[in-house]
């Protein structure tokens, strides 16, 4: 649903302003930011001159009713123009059978105290801890929770609830409320409204949450609407304060304060060290804003000083005259706010590494790292409260999967290299100058090796998992960045943004647009014997014995979208995933068919397609797993059981389907999907 245009300001309504002036409450009116409609007119009987006092009271009541009517109508129109549709759902307690999550780093982001328990949240979901810091309940994305990482956590009371709830913001599924027994889900149809980045109960029955593109929204128990027209199109990164004074941090537009309807703004021009606000803390009338370049203290509406200059700050809190700054790499920094020796001098604490959130509770101070939770004890030492079991995988953002004949699962990451999960053995992690951004992994029969396509070359591993060879431009590739791979007789075809390189006994040779390739930027390859299909940014080319035989685009064929991201062979047909038009089928006669019931436009992720005897699978950007049942020719979409709706990689071994996402890896028997 497209965002509604900004609602007009009530101050522009002449009758409303006139009513305010007559009642001499103009100052109160200015504090209110609402829309308007034509106000209702009432009638009042004027008594005889002898009853002047009664008449004065009547006139005053008339004016007051008019002002109130204008205000009510203004609010109604603003609400109508600024509200967002959303669904209220109670999450199911039944879980889909057969889905297994492969443990990876939990990537915690926040913690909160609710109903006598500590809760820890992040990409792996929500964990409830017992008195000993051990998990006694877990709520996993795609299973007990919607398929999305949690981005923020806070207890609060909404006006439609009798008791406080634990509120959860998610990366792509809106916001949730947990009452200790059940989870309710507030899910707007608009995907942009579901990308929640920050969360703040305002203390008046309203729950504010920031979004990635739509600014600050608020849930009042009945509606979700923008909290202020000027805060509608911001990438919000942090929220702090309350209903009376709300502070908003953004990704590129600095810091805002909404107070009594008045909006103030600070950026680099007003003294902030950076326009990207990462954290906000408020204490004794002072506001502290963290940025990637340090922190700023605001006093009396002005930036009064800079603190922790040069440090990338991720979280802030104030405790006993000390500003605590959690950093990206330097651990926890303590900054005395009043010191005769050197005011604001930073001192490193004993807590090292990345500190994502500092949570200040009555009598307690918590620090959240990507993999653990710490508490500050009475001796001012940080004690480990909770750490999960050993993770099987290094990272959660998966970009490639491959199951080899030896039963090993190869897991490539977007920017963390490669894991090789060996049965009944420790997972081996490989990350270096060449193996860091992995695009595809396949078996190369000609070399009896595993080929790994990366952003900085093509890497071959032998059966002992040793790097045998690295190929780049110096070794014959047409480009260093390898986007896709396919076996060819006696060798390998290599896709790059500059064309295709063939590796066989004759040595490397390349083909690009000059030789007839429809576009140089090749994203995906698929092969069958001597035939090779190359999916590009500008269409599809078919090559036989290394020569272009035909090319298809939207201009010369039934192809609906030129950007081809994935290719597979199924039976006598080729299936092409596109960036925006779903999946299309090319038959043996060269005819394109947009598959029925594919639900139109969706994005297929690069190389995220797989064909089996039962189905063709496609990993989509935001609709989960697309499944084409070959016996019925029907499509369906699966999100239940997935840790994210962004499915990035697929593999199958022994009837077990592996689904990689940007938030972890799961496995499920293929038969359970039908």
Residue pairs with C-beta under 8 A, 6 or more apart in sequence:
1 84
1 85
1 188
1 189
1 190
2 190
3 190
3 192
3 214
3 232
3 233
4 81
4 82
4 83
5 81
6 81
6 82
6 229
6 232
7 34
7 35
7 77
7 78
7 81
7 82
7 229
8 35
8 36
8 77
9 33
9 34
9 35
9 229
10 16
10 29
10 32
10 33
10 34
10 35
10 36
10 70
10 71
10 74
10 78
11 17
11 29
11 30
12 36
13 36
13 39
13 70
13 74
15 39
15 66
15 70
16 29
16 36
16 39
16 67
16 70
16 71
16 74
17 26
17 29
19 39
19 63
19 66
19 67
19 70
20 26
20 28
20 29
20 67
22 63
22 67
23 63
23 64
23 67
25 67
30 261
30 262
31 260
31 261
31 262
32 71
32 74
32 261
33 228
33 229
33 261
34 71
34 74
34 75
34 77
34 78
35 74
35 75
35 77
35 78
35 79
35 80
35 81
35 82
36 70
36 73
36 74
36 77
36 78
37 73
37 74
37 76
37 77
38 73
39 66
39 69
39 70
39 73
40 69
40 73
41 66
42 62
42 65
42 66
42 69
44 58
44 59
44 61
44 62
45 58
46 55
46 58
46 59
47 54
47 55
47 58
49 55
79 223
79 225
82 225
82 226
82 229
83 223
83 224
83 225
84 188
84 190
84 193
84 217
84 224
84 225
85 188
85 189
85 190
86 174
86 186
86 187
86 188
86 189
86 193
86 224
87 185
87 186
87 187
87 188
87 189
88 184
88 185
88 186
89 184
89 185
89 187
90 182
90 183
90 184
90 185
91 144
91 145
91 146
91 176
91 182
91 183
91 184
91 185
95 143
95 144
95 641
96 143
96 640
96 641
96 668
96 672
97 672
98 668
98 669
98 672
99 142
99 143
99 641
99 666
99 667
99 668
99 672
100 666
100 667
100 668
101 140
101 143
101 643
101 664
101 665
101 666
102 392
102 393
102 421
102 664
102 665
102 666
102 667
103 388
103 389
103 390
103 391
103 392
103 393
104 124
104 391
104 392
104 393
104 394
104 395
104 396
104 664
104 665
105 124
105 370
105 371
105 391
105 393
105 394
105 395
105 396
106 122
106 123
106 124
106 127
106 370
106 371
106 388
106 391
107 122
107 123
107 124
107 149
107 370
107 371
107 396
108 120
108 121
108 122
108 124
108 356
108 368
108 369
108 370
108 371
108 372
108 373
109 121
109 122
109 123
109 150
109 151
109 152
109 153
109 356
109 357
109 368
110 120
110 121
110 122
110 150
110 151
110 152
110 153
110 154
110 356
110 357
110 359
110 368
111 118
111 119
111 120
111 121
111 153
111 357
111 359
111 366
111 368
111 373
112 118
112 119
112 121
112 153
112 154
112 155
112 166
112 359
113 119
113 155
113 361
113 364
114 155
114 164
114 166
114 178
114 180
115 166
115 180
117 128
117 129
117 130
118 128
118 129
118 133
118 366
118 373
118 385
118 386
119 126
119 127
119 128
119 129
119 153
119 166
120 126
120 127
120 129
120 368
120 373
120 386
121 127
121 150
121 152
121 153
121 168
122 149
122 150
122 370
123 141
123 149
123 150
123 396
123 643
123 663
123 664
124 140
124 141
124 388
124 396
124 664
125 138
125 139
125 140
125 141
125 144
125 145
125 150
126 138
126 139
126 145
126 150
126 153
126 168
126 178
127 135
127 137
127 138
127 139
127 386
127 388
128 135
128 136
128 137
128 138
129 135
129 136
129 373
129 385
129 386
130 136
133 373
133 384
133 385
133 386
134 386
135 386
135 388
138 144
139 145
139 178
139 183
140 643
141 147
141 148
141 149
141 150
141 642
141 643
141 644
141 663
141 664
142 639
142 640
142 641
142 642
142 643
142 644
142 666
143 641
144 183
145 168
145 170
145 176
145 183
146 170
146 173
146 174
146 176
146 185
146 187
147 172
147 173
147 624
147 639
147 640
147 641
147 642
147 643
147 644
147 645
147 663
148 170
148 171
148 172
148 173
148 644
148 645
148 663
149 170
149 171
149 172
149 643
149 644
149 663
150 168
150 169
150 170
150 171
151 169
151 170
151 171
151 196
151 197
151 198
151 199
152 168
152 169
152 196
152 197
152 198
152 199
152 209
153 166
153 167
153 168
153 169
153 199
154 166
154 167
154 199
154 200
154 201
155 164
155 165
155 166
155 167
155 201
156 164
156 165
156 167
156 201
156 202
156 203
156 207
157 163
157 164
157 165
157 201
157 205
158 165
158 177
158 201
158 205
158 206
158 207
158 219
158 220
158 221
159 205
159 206
159 220
159 221
159 222
160 221
160 222
161 177
161 179
161 221
163 179
165 177
165 178
165 179
166 177
166 178
166 179
166 180
167 175
167 176
167 177
167 178
167 199
167 201
167 207
168 175
168 176
168 177
168 178
168 199
169 175
169 196
169 197
169 198
169 199
169 209
170 176
170 194
170 196
171 195
171 196
171 663
172 191
172 194
172 195
172 622
172 644
172 645
172 646
173 185
173 187
173 194
174 185
174 186
174 187
174 188
174 193
174 194
174 196
175 185
175 186
175 196
175 199
175 207
175 209
175 219
176 183
176 184
176 185
176 186
177 183
177 184
177 186
186 219
186 224
187 194
188 194
188 224
190 214
191 622
192 211
192 212
192 213
192 214
193 211
193 214
193 217
193 224
195 211
195 212
195 213
196 209
196 210
196 211
197 209
197 210
197 211
197 212
197 235
197 236
197 237
198 209
198 210
198 236
198 237
198 238
198 239
198 249
199 207
199 208
199 209
199 210
199 239
200 207
200 208
200 209
200 239
200 240
200 241
200 246
201 207
201 208
202 208
202 218
202 242
202 243
202 246
203 242
203 243
204 243
205 220
205 221
206 218
206 219
206 220
206 221
206 243
207 218
207 219
208 216
208 217
208 218
208 227
208 239
208 246
209 216
209 217
209 218
209 219
209 239
210 216
210 217
210 234
210 236
210 237
210 238
210 239
210 248
211 217
211 235
211 236
212 235
212 236
213 233
213 235
214 226
214 232
214 233
215 226
215 231
215 232
215 233
215 234
215 236
216 226
216 227
216 228
216 231
216 234
216 236
216 239
216 246
216 248
217 224
217 225
217 226
217 227
218 224
218 225
218 226
218 227
226 232
227 246
227 258
228 258
228 263
230 263
231 248
231 256
231 258
231 263
234 248
234 250
234 253
234 256
235 250
235 251
235 252
235 253
236 248
236 249
236 250
236 251
237 249
237 250
237 251
237 276
237 277
237 278
238 247
238 248
238 249
238 277
238 278
238 279
238 280
239 246
239 247
239 248
239 249
239 280
240 246
240 247
240 249
240 280
240 281
240 282
240 287
241 247
241 257
241 280
241 282
244 259
244 260
245 257
245 258
245 259
246 257
246 258
246 259
247 255
247 256
247 257
247 280
247 282
247 287
248 255
248 256
248 257
248 258
249 255
249 277
249 278
249 279
249 280
249 289
250 256
250 275
250 276
250 277
251 276
251 277
252 275
252 276
253 265
253 267
253 275
254 265
254 266
254 267
254 268
254 270
254 272
254 275
254 277
255 265
255 266
255 267
255 272
255 277
255 280
255 289
255 298
256 263
256 264
256 265
256 266
257 263
257 264
257 265
257 287
264 301
266 272
266 289
266 298
266 303
267 275
268 274
268 275
270 302
270 303
271 296
271 302
271 303
272 289
272 291
272 296
272 303
273 291
273 293
273 294
273 295
273 296
273 306
273 309
274 291
274 292
274 293
274 294
275 291
276 291
276 292
277 289
277 290
277 291
278 290
278 291
278 292
278 312
278 313
278 314
278 315
279 289
279 290
279 313
279 314
279 315
279 316
279 326
280 287
280 288
280 289
280 290
280 316
281 287
281 288
281 290
281 316
281 317
281 318
281 323
282 288
282 318
283 318
284 318
285 299
286 297
286 298
286 299
286 318
287 297
287 298
288 295
288 296
288 297
288 298
288 307
288 316
288 318
288 323
289 295
289 296
289 298
289 316
290 313
290 314
290 315
290 316
290 325
291 313
292 312
292 313
292 328
293 309
293 310
293 311
293 312
294 306
294 307
294 308
294 309
294 310
294 311
294 313
295 306
295 307
295 308
295 313
295 316
295 323
295 325
295 335
296 303
296 305
296 306
296 307
297 303
297 304
297 305
297 306
297 307
297 337
298 304
305 344
307 323
307 325
307 335
307 344
307 346
308 323
308 325
308 327
308 333
308 335
308 346
311 325
311 327
311 330
311 333
311 346
312 327
312 328
312 329
313 325
313 326
313 327
313 328
314 326
314 327
314 328
314 354
314 355
314 356
314 357
315 325
315 326
315 355
315 356
315 357
315 358
315 368
316 323
316 324
316 325
316 326
316 358
317 323
317 324
317 358
317 359
317 360
317 365
318 324
318 337
318 360
319 360
319 365
321 336
321 337
321 338
322 334
322 335
322 336
322 337
323 334
323 335
323 337
324 332
324 333
324 334
324 335
324 358
324 365
325 332
325 333
325 334
325 335
325 346
326 332
326 333
326 354
326 355
326 356
326 357
326 358
326 367
327 333
327 354
327 355
328 354
329 353
329 354
330 348
330 352
331 348
331 349
331 351
331 352
331 353
331 355
332 348
332 349
332 351
332 352
332 355
332 358
332 367
332 382
333 346
333 347
333 348
333 349
334 346
334 347
334 348
334 349
335 344
335 345
335 346
335 347
336 343
336 344
336 345
336 347
337 343
337 344
339 345
349 382
350 381
350 382
351 367
351 374
351 382
353 369
354 369
354 370
355 367
355 368
355 369
356 368
356 369
356 370
357 366
357 367
357 368
358 365
358 366
358 367
358 368
359 365
359 366
359 367
359 368
360 366
364 375
364 376
365 375
365 376
366 373
366 374
366 375
366 376
366 385
367 373
367 374
367 375
367 376
367 382
371 387
371 388
372 384
372 385
372 386
372 387
373 384
373 385
373 386
373 387
374 382
374 383
374 384
374 385
375 382
375 383
375 385
376 382
376 383
377 383
392 421
392 427
393 411
393 419
393 421
393 427
393 664
393 665
394 413
394 416
394 417
394 419
394 427
394 429
394 431
395 413
395 414
395 416
395 419
396 643
396 662
396 663
396 664
397 413
397 414
397 415
397 416
397 648
397 662
397 663
398 411
398 412
398 413
398 414
398 648
398 649
398 660
398 661
398 662
398 664
398 665
399 412
399 413
399 414
399 437
399 438
399 439
399 648
399 649
399 660
400 410
400 411
400 412
400 438
400 439
400 440
400 441
400 452
400 453
400 607
400 649
400 660
401 409
401 410
401 411
401 412
401 441
401 649
401 650
401 651
401 658
401 660
401 665
402 409
402 410
402 412
402 441
402 442
402 443
402 450
402 651
403 409
403 410
403 651
403 652
403 653
403 658
404 410
404 443
404 450
405 443
406 463
407 423
407 653
408 420
408 421
408 422
408 423
409 420
409 421
409 651
409 653
409 658
410 418
410 419
410 420
410 421
410 441
410 450
410 452
411 418
411 419
411 420
411 421
411 660
411 665
412 418
412 438
412 439
412 440
412 441
412 452
412 649
413 419
413 437
413 438
414 437
414 438
414 662
415 436
415 437
416 431
416 436
417 429
417 430
417 431
417 432
417 435
417 436
417 438
418 429
418 430
418 431
418 435
418 438
418 441
418 452
419 427
419 428
419 429
419 430
420 427
420 428
420 429
420 430
420 465
421 427
422 428
428 465
430 467
433 456
434 454
434 456
434 457
434 459
434 470
435 452
435 454
435 459
435 467
436 454
436 455
436 456
437 454
437 455
437 456
438 452
438 453
438 454
439 453
439 454
439 455
439 482
439 483
439 484
439 606
439 607
440 452
440 453
440 482
440 483
440 484
440 485
440 607
441 450
441 451
441 452
441 453
442 450
442 451
442 485
442 486
442 487
443 449
443 450
443 451
443 487
444 450
444 451
444 460
444 485
444 487
444 492
445 487
446 487
446 490
446 491
446 492
446 504
447 460
447 468
447 492
448 462
448 463
449 460
449 461
449 462
449 463
449 468
449 469
450 460
450 461
451 458
451 459
451 460
451 485
451 492
452 458
452 459
452 460
452 461
453 482
453 483
453 484
453 485
453 494
453 495
454 482
455 480
455 481
455 482
456 472
456 480
456 481
457 470
457 471
457 472
457 477
457 480
457 482
458 470
458 471
458 472
458 477
458 482
458 485
458 494
459 467
459 469
459 470
459 471
460 467
460 468
460 469
460 470
460 471
461 467
461 468
462 468
471 477
471 503
471 508
472 480
473 479
473 480
475 508
476 501
476 503
476 507
476 508
477 494
477 496
477 501
477 508
477 510
478 496
478 498
478 499
478 500
478 501
478 510
478 512
479 496
479 497
479 498
479 499
480 496
481 496
481 497
482 494
482 495
482 496
483 495
483 496
483 497
483 522
483 523
483 524
483 606
484 494
484 495
484 522
484 523
484 524
484 525
484 606
484 607
485 492
485 493
485 494
485 495
485 525
486 492
486 493
486 495
486 525
486 526
486 527
486 532
487 493
487 527
488 502
488 504
488 527
488 530
488 532
489 504
489 529
489 530
490 504
490 505
491 502
491 503
491 504
491 505
492 502
492 503
492 504
493 500
493 501
493 502
493 503
493 525
493 527
493 532
494 500
494 501
494 502
494 503
495 522
495 523
495 524
495 525
495 534
496 522
497 520
497 521
497 522
498 510
498 512
498 520
498 521
499 510
499 511
499 512
499 513
499 517
499 520
499 522
500 510
500 511
500 512
500 517
500 522
500 525
500 532
500 534
500 543
501 508
501 509
501 510
501 511
502 508
502 509
502 510
502 511
502 546
509 546
511 517
511 543
511 546
511 548
512 520
513 519
513 520
515 547
515 548
516 541
516 547
516 548
516 551
517 534
517 536
517 541
517 548
517 551
518 534
518 536
518 538
518 539
518 540
518 541
518 548
518 551
518 552
518 553
519 536
519 537
519 538
519 539
519 562
520 536
521 536
521 537
521 538
522 534
522 535
522 536
523 535
523 536
523 537
523 563
523 564
523 565
523 566
523 606
523 607
524 534
524 535
524 564
524 565
524 566
524 567
524 577
524 606
524 607
525 532
525 533
525 534
525 535
525 567
526 532
526 533
526 535
526 567
526 568
526 569
526 574
527 533
528 569
530 544
530 545
531 542
531 543
531 544
532 542
532 543
532 544
532 546
533 540
533 541
533 542
533 543
533 567
533 574
533 576
534 540
534 541
534 542
534 543
535 564
535 565
535 566
535 567
535 576
536 562
536 564
537 562
537 563
538 553
538 562
538 563
539 551
539 552
539 553
539 554
539 559
539 562
539 564
540 551
540 552
540 553
540 559
540 564
540 567
540 576
540 586
541 548
541 550
541 551
541 552
542 548
542 549
542 550
542 551
542 552
543 549
550 590
552 559
552 586
552 590
552 592
553 559
553 562
554 560
554 561
554 562
557 590
557 592
558 584
558 591
558 592
558 593
558 594
559 576
559 584
559 592
560 578
560 581
560 584
560 592
560 594
561 578
561 579
561 580
561 581
561 584
563 578
563 579
563 580
564 576
564 577
564 578
564 579
565 577
565 578
565 579
565 603
565 604
565 605
565 606
565 607
565 608
566 576
566 577
566 604
566 605
566 606
566 607
566 608
566 609
566 618
567 574
567 575
567 576
567 577
567 609
568 574
568 575
568 609
568 610
568 611
568 616
569 575
569 611
570 611
570 616
570 630
571 630
572 587
572 588
573 585
573 586
573 587
573 588
574 585
574 586
575 583
575 584
575 585
575 586
575 609
575 611
575 616
575 618
575 628
576 583
576 584
576 585
576 586
577 583
577 604
577 605
577 608
577 609
577 618
578 584
578 603
578 604
579 603
579 604
580 601
580 602
580 603
581 594
581 600
581 601
582 594
582 595
582 598
582 599
582 600
582 601
582 602
582 604
582 618
582 626
583 595
583 598
583 604
583 609
583 616
583 618
583 626
583 628
584 592
584 593
584 594
584 595
585 592
585 593
585 594
585 595
586 592
587 593
595 628
595 633
595 635
596 633
596 634
596 635
597 634
597 635
598 626
598 628
598 635
599 623
599 635
599 637
602 620
602 621
602 622
602 623
602 626
603 620
603 621
603 622
604 618
604 619
604 620
604 621
604 626
605 619
605 620
605 621
605 646
605 647
605 648
605 649
607 649
608 618
608 619
608 620
608 647
608 648
608 649
608 650
609 616
609 617
609 618
609 619
609 650
610 616
610 617
610 650
610 651
610 652
610 657
611 617
612 652
612 670
613 630
614 629
614 630
614 631
614 670
614 674
615 627
615 628
615 629
615 630
615 670
615 673
615 674
616 627
616 628
616 630
617 625
617 626
617 627
617 628
617 650
617 657
618 625
618 626
618 628
619 625
619 626
619 646
619 647
619 648
619 649
619 650
619 659
619 660
619 661
620 626
620 637
620 645
620 646
620 647
621 646
622 645
622 646
623 637
623 639
623 645
624 637
624 638
624 639
624 642
624 645
624 647
625 637
625 638
625 639
625 642
625 647
625 659
626 635
626 636
626 637
627 635
627 636
627 637
627 638
627 673
628 634
628 635
629 635
629 636
629 674
638 673
639 645
641 666
641 668
642 659
642 661
642 666
643 661
643 663
643 664
643 666
644 661
644 662
644 663
644 664
645 661
646 661
646 662
646 663
647 659
647 660
647 661
648 660
648 661
648 662
649 658
649 659
649 660
650 657
650 658
650 659
650 660
651 657
651 658
651 660
652 658
652 670
655 669
655 670
655 671
656 667
656 668
656 669
656 670
657 667
657 668
657 669
657 670
657 673
658 665
658 666
658 667
659 665
659 666
659 667
659 668
